[in-house]
């Protein structure tokens, strides 16, 4: 299949899952996870209709930005972000999806203040409590959201989660449902800021349809669009 055909297929499956859940397919955004892809592939994806690209690594993000590879699309940072690399990301992406600690949140706020801007963020929650993954624990999410709301140079837009790799279809629906409930709870607690909190980022190539069925507004899809990933760059 060509890249255009794979993008069309994924969009059709998103739409079908949305209709099964009584949702409007237009309410779900397909984000192309462009980890280890070339600038040429990213440009081809955007030309084929991709409107949001998600990058995992700061080095690749900056290289693609310098190469104008994302022109015509919004850019999100979706990987683990170290505080010493915040300056390479804040103000250069539309959304940071992986803020997971008070320390990182404060670092993003400080850098945004230096630049005189407000950085949109998501809070990442470790919904399955996996030691190998980032994300705050579910019971810590509310306090982190309250901290984000109090800062002047970040704007909380929602939450993100990465459940375990599903061994069989439907395995992650419980994790997605839990994440959806956390999203609803945070919106209810934010009061006058709840209108900004409209992004629930969950679901990847192996489980994005179930994520849509459980309320995702943004799905991060890489392999299903681009095929197996090429080797990581040094």
C-alpha positions in Angstrom: 0.0 0.0 0.0 1.1 3.5 -0.6 1.4 6.1 2.1 -1.7 7.8 0.8 -3.6 4.5 0.9 -2.5 3.8 4.5 -3.5 7.3 5.7 -6.9 6.8 4.0 -7.4 3.3 5.6 -6.5 4.6 9.1 -8.9 7.5 8.7 -11.7 5.1 7.6 -11.1 2.9 10.6 -11.1 5.9 12.9 -14.4 7.0 11.4 -15.9 3.5 11.7 -14.9 3.3 15.4 -16.3 6.7 16.1 -19.7 5.9 14.5 -19.8 2.7 16.5 -19.5 4.8 19.7 -22.0 7.3 18.5 -19.4 10.0 17.9 -18.7 12.4 15.1 -15.5 11.2 13.2 -14.6 14.9 12.8 -14.0 15.1 16.5 -11.0 12.8 16.3 -7.6 14.1 15.0 -5.1 11.7 13.4 -1.6 12.5 14.5 1.3 11.0 12.5 4.0 9.8 14.9 7.1 10.6 12.8 9.8 9.0 14.9 12.9 8.2 12.7 11.1 9.3 9.5 12.9 11.4 7.0 12.0 15.0 6.1 10.9 13.7 2.7 8.5 11.2 4.2 7.1 13.8 6.6 6.5 16.2 3.7 4.8 13.4 1.7 2.5 12.6 4.7 1.5 16.3 5.0 0.9 16.5 1.3 -1.4 13.4 1.7 -3.5 15.2 4.3 -1.8 14.8 7.6 -2.4 17.9 9.7 -0.5 17.0 13.0 2.9 15.5 13.4 4.2 14.1 16.7 7.9 13.8 17.3 9.5 11.7 20.0 13.1 12.9 20.1 14.4 16.4 20.6 17.3 15.9 18.1 15.0 14.8 15.3 12.5 17.5 16.1 15.0 20.3 15.8 16.5 18.8 12.6 13.1 18.6 11.0 12.2 22.1 12.1 15.4 23.5 10.7 14.6 21.6 7.5 11.0 23.0 7.4 9.8 19.4 7.1 6.6 20.1 9.1 5.4 23.1 7.0 1.7 22.9 6.6 1.0 20.9 9.8 1.0 21.4 13.5 3.8 19.9 15.5 3.5 18.1 18.9 6.3 16.7 21.1 5.2 13.3 22.3 8.4 11.7 23.8 10.1 11.9 27.1 11.3 15.5 27.7 14.3 16.1 29.9 14.3 19.4 31.7 17.7 20.3 30.2 16.2 20.1 26.7 13.1 22.2 27.4 14.6 25.2 25.7 14.8 23.3 22.4 11.0 22.5 22.5 9.1 25.3 24.2 7.8 27.8 21.6 8.8 25.5 18.7 5.9 23.1 19.0 2.2 23.7 19.2 1.7 21.2 22.0 3.9 19.3 24.5 2.0 16.1 25.3 4.4 14.5 27.8 4.6 16.8 30.8 4.7 14.4 33.7 6.2 16.0 36.8 6.1 19.3 38.8 9.8 19.8 37.9 9.2 19.5 34.2 6.1 21.6 34.4 8.0 24.4 36.1 10.8 24.2 33.6 8.4 24.6 30.7 6.8 27.6 32.4 10.1 29.3 33.0 11.2 28.9 29.4 7.9 30.1 28.1 8.2 33.1 30.3 11.6 33.9 28.9 10.2 33.7 25.4 7.1 35.8 26.4 4.6 33.1 25.3 2.1 30.6 26.7 2.9 27.0 25.9 0.1 24.5 25.4 0.6 21.2 27.2 -0.9 17.8 28.1 -0.2 16.0 31.3 1.0 12.4 30.7 -0.4 9.8 33.1 1.1 6.4 33.6 -2.3 4.7 33.5 -0.9 1.1 33.9 1.8 2.1 36.5 4.6 0.7 34.3 8.0 1.3 35.8 9.5 1.5 32.3 7.3 4.4 31.2 7.0 8.1 32.0 3.9 9.7 33.2 2.6 10.7 36.6 0.6 8.2 38.6 -3.2 8.6 38.4 -3.5 9.7 42.0 -1.0 12.5 41.4 -2.7 13.9 38.3 -5.1 16.2 40.0 -2.4 18.0 42.0 -0.3 18.4 38.8 -3.3 19.8 36.9 -3.9 22.3 39.7 -0.3 23.4 39.6 -0.5 23.8 35.8 -3.6 26.0 36.2 -1.7 28.3 38.6 1.2 29.0 36.2 1.0 31.9 33.8 3.0 30.6 30.9 1.5 27.2 30.3 -2.0 26.3 29.2 -3.4 22.9 30.2 -5.2 21.3 27.2 -5.8 17.8 28.4 -4.1 14.5 29.2 -2.1 11.8 27.4 -1.5 8.1 28.2 0.4 5.2 26.8 -1.0 1.9 27.9 0.9 -1.4 27.6 1.3 -3.0 24.2 -1.9 -4.9 23.6 -1.5 -8.7 23.2 -5.0 -9.0 21.7 -7.7 -6.7 20.4 -9.6 -5.0 23.1 -7.1 -5.6 25.8 -6.5 -1.9 26.5 -10.1 -0.7 26.5 -10.1 -0.8 30.3 -7.0 1.5 30.4 -8.6 3.8 27.9 -11.8 4.0 29.9 -9.8 4.8 33.1 -7.9 7.6 31.2 -11.2 9.0 29.9 -12.6 9.2 33.4 -9.5 11.0 34.6 -9.9 13.4 31.8 -13.5 14.1 32.8 -12.5 14.5 36.4 -9.8 17.0 35.6 -12.2 19.0 33.4 -14.7 19.1 36.3 -12.1 20.3 38.8 -10.7 23.1 36.6 -13.7 25.3 36.8 -13.4 28.3 34.4 -10.5 26.7 32.6 -12.4 23.6 31.5 -13.1 25.0 28.0 -9.4 24.8 27.3 -9.2 21.2 28.3 -10.4 19.4 25.2 -7.7 17.0 24.2 -7.6 13.4 25.2 -4.5 11.8 23.5 -4.5 8.0 23.6 -4.2 5.2 21.2 -1.5 4.1 18.8 -1.1 1.8 15.8 -2.2 -1.3 17.6 -5.2 0.0 19.5 -6.3 3.4 18.2 -9.7 2.1 17.2 -10.4 1.1 20.8 -9.1 4.4 22.0 -11.6 6.2 19.8 -14.4 4.0 21.1 -13.5 5.1 24.6 -13.3 8.8 23.9 -9.9 9.7 22.4 -9.9 13.0 20.6 -6.3 12.5 19.3 -4.7 9.3 18.2 -0.9 8.9 17.7 -0.3 6.6 14.8 3.1 5.7 13.3 3.6 2.1 12.1 0.1 1.8 10.6 0.9 4.9 8.4 4.6 4.5 7.6 5.2 0.7 8.0 7.9 -0.8 10.2 10.2 1.8 11.6 13.7 2.1 10.0 16.7 1.8 12.4 17.2 4.6 14.9 19.7 7.2 13.9 22.9 7.4 16.0 
